[in-house]
């Protein structure tokens, strides 16, 4: 373990150039492909354009993830400019960045009270939900359900929760959405007047399917385990690896979050057995194997295996973190420690 940490530290020092050109060029390619598909392909082959656009939007989402981890340059503001145009429309970059970096506290992974990207819920949170919402969450815990229904549950719930926090006076969230609105003020006219794609169609096909493609990756990224390192998956190979910027090797990314996407496969191959041993063998050979096992069967329960106990009545409550989870539900309060005698 010490040798791995030493090698990882050395990798960080030697492999962080001032500009990571593969990422910079890929970003320009992504936006160029978006413009070319809309301006050139849509007028003559609209069905083909609608089939291509979801992959472009999913790639842009993967690039956003890369950017929030400090790529492709050492300047955070300059990096943000790379993904300023929100062609995927749903997620404000700064909100995505805040939530995702909180998620990278590996010792808190999957805890619905501390990990804002957890799909689990505490028992008392789940019991308070309407029956319809419980039914939708059961569907959402299957792989097909996550890809079809998940984008709507997460984005609508996220918007409602952020709107409440803005109304409560959260200036950081308000600024993130203001910047997002400025980006949308550029993207929406390009889509509707430049491309000529009706906005409703753009949302119902490219945006929805783009998020569905990303849901393939996120569906089984994490599970509860007594050992934090056993909570993050490795999907060894997939034709979707490029679309996900190799984040199918998710455990490797969590252990080396500053390493650029194009270096992850080599890092994994060099010490494959060591990586699989470290994450307690939580791995799939590919996403098709995951689909066969969990297409219509939930992989994990909705209620977190540890947070099943209903809090005692009459105790004080306080939130652990200001966040929301991916089910579109705000972080629930947790019991405060009783006062010491």
N, C-alpha and C positions, 0 to 999 in steps of 0.2 A: 504493500500500500504506500509506504514511504517513497519507494522508487517511482511509483506512478505519479505521486504528487510532485516529485522533483522534476520528472520529465514534463509534466503538464506546465509547471512554472517556467521551465526553459522554453517550451513551445510558445507560451504567451509572449515572452521577451523577444524571441527571434522571428515570430511570424506575424507581427503586427506592423505592416508597412504604413506609411503616411496615407496612401490611397490604395484601397483594395480594388484594383481595376476590374477583376471579374464581376464583382458586385455592382460597381458603377456602370459598367457596360451592359450588364443584364437589366438594370433598372431602365436605362435608356431604350433598350430593346423592348421591354415590357410596354412602356408608354407608346413607343413607336408602333408596336403591333396593335395596340388598342386603337390608335388613330387610323392605321392602315385598314384594319378590319371594318371600322365604322365608315370611313370615307370611301374606300375602294371596294370592299367585299359586300357590304350590306346592300348597296343599290342593285347589284346584279345577282347576288346569291344570298338572299336574306336568311334562309334556313341554315346555310353553312356558317354565316356570320354569327347567328345565335348559338350554334354549336361550338364555335371557337371562343367567343367572348368569355364564357364561364372559366375556361382554363387561364385566360389572361388575367381575369380578376382574382382567381385563386393564387396565381403567381405573384401578383401585386401584394396580396395579403401576406404571403411568405416573405416577400422583400421587406414589408413593414416590420415583421418580426425580426429580421436580420438588422434593420436599421436601429430599432430600439435597444439592441444589444451593443451598439457602438460601432456599427459599420455603415458605409465603407471608408469613412475618414475618422480622424480623431476629434472632429468638431461636431458637437451634438446638433447645433442649429443648422449647420450645413447639411448634415445627414437628414434632418427632418425635411429640408427642402426637396430632397430626392423623392419623398413620398407625400408631398403636400397635396397633390391633386387626388382626392378621394374617389377614384373611379369605381371602387367597390361600394361606396356611398354610405355604409352603415356605421363603421367604427371610427370615431375621431382618434387620430394618431396618439395624441397626448393621453387620452383616457386609456387606450390600449397599452401604452407604455407603462403608465402608473400601475395598472392592474397586473400586468404580466410580470413586472419586476418584483412585485410583492409575492407573486406566485412562486418565484424562484427561491424562496426560503424552504429548502428541501425538508427540513425537520418539521415543517407545518403542512406539507403536501397532503392533499385530500381533506384536510380538516375544514368543514364548511364554515366554521367561525373565523378561520384565519387565512385560508387559501381562497382568494376570490375567483379562482378558476375551477373550484371543486364542483363536481356534479352530485355529490352526496348532500344529504340534509340531516340536521339533528332531528331526533324523533319528535320533539315538541313543535318544531317548525312544521314538520310534515303533517302532524295530526291537526294543525290549525287550518290546513288548506281546504278549499272546497273539493267536493268529490270529483268534479270535472277536471280540476287541475291535477289531482292525484292520478287520474286515468291518463292524462296527457303525458305526465312524467314517466309512467310505466312504459308507454310507447316510446318515449324519448330515450329510454335506457336500452332499447334494442338498436342494433347498428343501422338497420333500415330506417327506423323511427328517428334516430339522431340525424341522419342525412336529409330526411324529408321534412320533419317537423322541427328539428333542433334549431335551424336558422331563425325561424319565426319566434320560438320561445325565448331564445337568448337575446335577439335584437330588440324585440318589443319590450321585454322585461327590462333590459338594459336602459332603453330610452326612458321608460316610466320612472325607474329608480333615479336616474341622473336628473330628470326634470324635477323630482321632489327635492333632491339635494341642491339644485340651483335655486329653487324657490325658498329653500331654507338659508340661502346666502352663501353658498360655496363658490367663491370667486375663481378658484383654480379650475373647477369643472365648467363653470360658465365660460371662461376664456378658451378652454379646449373646444367647446362646442361652437364658440364664435369663430375660431380659426377653421373649424370643420365647415361651418356655413359659408365662409369666404371661398373655400375650395369647391364646395358644391355649387356656388354661384358661377363658377367657371365650368364645371363638369356638366351640369344639367343643360345649359344652352348648347354645348358641343354635342351632347347626345341627341337632344330633341330637334335642334335647328340645323346643326352641322351634319350629323349622321342621318337625321330624319327618322330615328327610332322613337316610337311613342314611349314616354317615360314609364307608363304602367307596364309595357312589355319588357323594357330594360330591367325593371325591378323583378318582374315575375320569372324571367328566364336567366339572363346573365348573372344578376346579383344573387338570386336565390340559389341557382345551381353552382355558382362560384363558392358560396358559403358551404353548400353541400359537399363539394369536393374537399374543402378544408376539414369538414366534419369527419371524413374518412380517417384523416390523420389523428384528430383529437379524440376520437371515440374511446380508444383504449390507452391513451398516453399514460394514465395514472390509475392505480388501484390502491386500496388500503393494504398496508403491511405493517407488522410490528417494527420492522426495520426500515427507516426512511429510504435506504438505497434500493429496497425491493418494491418501491412504489412507482417506478418509472420504466416504461416499456422500451424494448428494442425490437423494431421490425427490420429484419436483416436485409431484405431486398424487395424492390418493387419498381415497376415501370413509372410509378408516380413519385419516385424519389426526387427527381429534378424539380417537379412541380412544388414539392414540399421543401426544397432546398436542403435535402438530406436530414430533415428533422424527424424522419422515421427512425433514425438512430437517436431517439429522444433522450435516453439515459446518458449517452455520450455528450449530448448538448448540455444537459443539466450539470454534468460534472465539469464541463469545459465551456461555459457560456460565452466566453470571449473569442472562441475559435471560429473563424469564418466557415461558412457552410461548405465550401468546396474542399476544405481540409478534413472534414469529419469522416468520410469513408476510409481514408488512409489511416487515420487515427484508430478507427474501429478495427480494420483488418490487421493492423500490426499487433494488437493484443485482444483479439476476439474472445478467446477463452477467459481471459482476465475480466473483461467487461461483463460477460455473461455470468461469471461467478459473483462479481460484485453486486449485480442487481438480482441475485437469487434466481436467475433463470427466467425472469419475467420477459418472455420473448415470443415472437411469432416469426415464422419463416417469410411471410408476406401478408398483404392485406386480404387476399382471397381466402387464406386459411382463417383469418379473423371473421370474414363474412360467413363462411360455411358454419362456423361455430355459433355466431351470434346475430345472424341476419334478423331473426324474429324472436330471439331469446336473450333476455337481459344478461349481460356479463357480470354486472355488479348490482347490489341492492340499492334502492334509493336512500334508505336511512343508513347513515354512517355506522359501521359496526361498533364503534366505541361510544359515540354520542347518542345512545339510545335512551338514557335515563331522563325523565321529565324533571325539570328543576323543582326544588322544594318551594311550596307556596310561602309567600311572605318575605322572601329574600330580595335584597337589592339587586338590580341588574345594571350592567354597563356593557357597551359594545367593545369587542377586542380591537377591531380595525374598522375604518370607514371604507367600505367596499361593497360590492354586490357579487353574487355568484352567477355562474353561467346559466342557471335555470331562470334568471330574471328576477331573483328574489334578493332583497337587501340582506346584508349580514345581520343575523339575529343577535340580540343581546345575550350575554352569558352571565351566570351568577357571579356576583362579586364575592370576594372572600369575606367570611364573617369577621366582625371586629374581634381583635384579640382581647382577652380579659386583662 
